[in-house]
Amino acid sequence: MISLLWAQLLDSARLLASIYYPAEGIAIYGLLTAGYQSVYTLGISAYLPVSVKILGLLGKSDRDAVAYVFDVIHRTLPVVFALAIIAAEISPWFLKIMFPKYRIDPIMPQAILYGLTVLPFIATLGNLFIGKHRTIPYLVVLAVSFAGAVGLEQLLRPEIGIRAAAVAQASGAFILAALLLFGSRYLFADALEEVSRKIRSAVIRLGTLWTAYAAAKIILGQW
């Protein structure tokens, strides 16, 4: 069930397109999510050794596990963020050259790839729930995130058309990351102050990266 919800959330744009959009929209999202799946699968696989170590540490020391998780997030976030942004920036040009017959709004691949900027949170924090045997809360977090993505698509579709699924998928990833961070505070109530401090540090780091990117886009006149 966890794997099913995980897959549907991280690939929700194609599912939503298949339900609500015309044939052209389905074809476009099939193309976009095929490339996206390859990227995020590679990213998730890079975190597999981390997952194994987290689960091992949880059997010995919760504090060490939490410290390790946020150390990994702290170290990998800038790299993952940079790679996701580079991919988002070049994706419209790549798609235009490789698939000239498709009319793909640049916002669509960019929005989908923006969701990867929170991959370090998604790929690591879920292990804390699993290691602490909090499967039901983890399923609830995944379900709420997916429902948020679906609801947002419904809300945005009348305004921005088929671009709504891309924005909704990225938003679902951000909702998931936020809920995992929030839930982590309560998984380790005995170390609440320490965990809260690490969460603030991680959020500030992500916010700083996004602020720098947004500022650059504004200066270049692209936003």
N, C-alpha and C positions, 0 to 999 in steps of 0.2 A: 504494500500500500504506500509506504514512504517513497519507494522508487517510482511508482506510478505518478503520485502527486508531484514529486520533484521534476520528472520529465515533462509533465503537462504544464507546470508553471514556467519552467525555463524555455519551453517551446510553445507558449500559449498563443502566439501570433498566428501560427499556421492553423491551430485548432479553431480559433475564432474566425479566421478567414474562410475555412472550410464550411463553417456553419452559416455565416452571414453575408459573405461577399460573392460577387459574380465570378465567372470562370477566370477572367483575367486577373482578378485580385488573388484568387487561389493559386494561380500559376506563379505570380510574383512572389507571394509569401513562401511558396514551396521552394523557390530559388533562393530567397534570402535566408530562410531558416536552415537550408541544407548547408550553406557556408557557415552560418552561425553555430550549428551543431558541431561541426568539425572543430571550430575554435574552442568552444566551451568544454567539449569532451577532452581535448588536449590539456586545457587548463585544469580540469578536475583531476585528470590522471596525474598531473604534476604534484597534486596535493595528497595523493594516496599514501606515500610514506609518512606524511604528517599525520594523517588520520590514524594510522597504525600506532604511532608513538603516543598520540593523545589518549587513545583507548588504553594503552599500556600504563600510562602515567595515572589515569583515573583510578586504576586498581591499587595504586600506592599512595598518591598524594594529590588531593584535589587542587591545592594551591599551586603545586608544580605544573599540573595540567593547564590551569588557567594562565599561569605565567608563560608557559610555552605557546599556547594558542595565540595570545596577544603579541608575543614576540614575533611569531611567524607573520601575523597580520601586519605588524609594524614594518617588518623588513620587506615583505613582498608587495605591499599595497602600491608604492610608487612605481614599481616595475610593471605590475599588472595594469595599473591606471594608464601609464604611458603607452603600453602596447594596445590597449583597448581604444584609446583616443587616436593613435596612429591608424589603426584599422578603420575606425569610424571616418576619419578624414579622407582616406584614399578609396574607401569602398564605393562612393558614387561614381568616381572616375573609372574605377575598375569595371563596375557593372555596365557603365555606358559603353566601354570599349568591347567588352566580352559578349554583351547581350544587347546589341543595338536595337533589336526589334521590340524590346520591352520598354515601356515608359515608366520608369521607376523614380518616384519622387526621392530626392537625396535625403530627405528627413527620415525615410523609412529604414534604410540600412544603418544610418547613424544612430537613430533612437534605439534600435535593437542592440547595437554594439555598445552603446553607453551603459546598458545593463551589466556588462562584464566588469565595470569599474568596481562593483561590490563583490566580485567573485571571491576575494580572500575571506570575507565574512561568511559567505554562503558555504564555501568549501570546508571551513574549519569549525564554526560554531555549532553546526548540527551534530558534530561528534560528541559535544558535551552533553547534549540531550540523550543521545544513544548510550553513551558510557554511564550516565547516571540513571539509566533505565526509565527515562521519561518519554516513552514512545508516544503516548496519547497527547501530551502537550505539544510534542514536535509535529504530530499529524495535524493538530489544530492550527499551529502556526503556518504550516504549508497550505492548509485548506483556506485559511483566512487570506493569505497572500494571493492565492489563486482567485478567490472570490473578488478580492479587490481589483485584480487585473481585469476580470470579466466585467465587473460593474463599471470600471473606468472606460472600458471600450464602448459599452452601451451609452455612456454619458457623452463621450467625445465623437462618436460616429456621425451624429447629425451635423456636427460642426466642421470636422476635418476629413470625413469620408474614410477611405480604406487606410489612411495613415494611423487611424485610431488603434488598430491592433498592435502596431509597432510601439507606439507610446505606452500602451497598456502593458505589453510584455516587459518593457524596461521598468515601468513603475512597479510591476509585480516583484521584480528582483529587488528593488529598493525597499519595498514593503517587507519582504522576507528578511533582508539584512537587518532592518530596524527592529523587527519583532524578535529575531534571534539575539540581538544585542540586549533588548529589553528583558527577554526571558533569562538570559545568562545571569543577570543580577539576582534573580530569585532562585536559580539553581544552586548558588553558592552564598546563601544568606550568612553563613558564618564568616565569610570574607567579603562582606558587602562593600565596605569602604575601598578595599583594594581593587575589587572587580570594577566598581564604579569609576575609579580613577583611570583604569586601563581603558574602559569604554570611552570615557571622555577624550582621552588621548588619541584613540583610533578615529573617533568621529571628527575631531579637530584636524587630524592629518588628512582625512578624506575631504573635508570641507576646504582646506587650504589648497589642495590639488585642484578641486573644481573651481575655486575662486580664481586661481592663476590661469586656468584654461579659459574660463569665461572672459576674464580681462583681456587675454590675448585675442580672442575672437572679436571682442568689442573694438579693440584698438585697430584690428585689421579690417573693421567694417563688415564683418560677416554675420554679426548679430545686431 
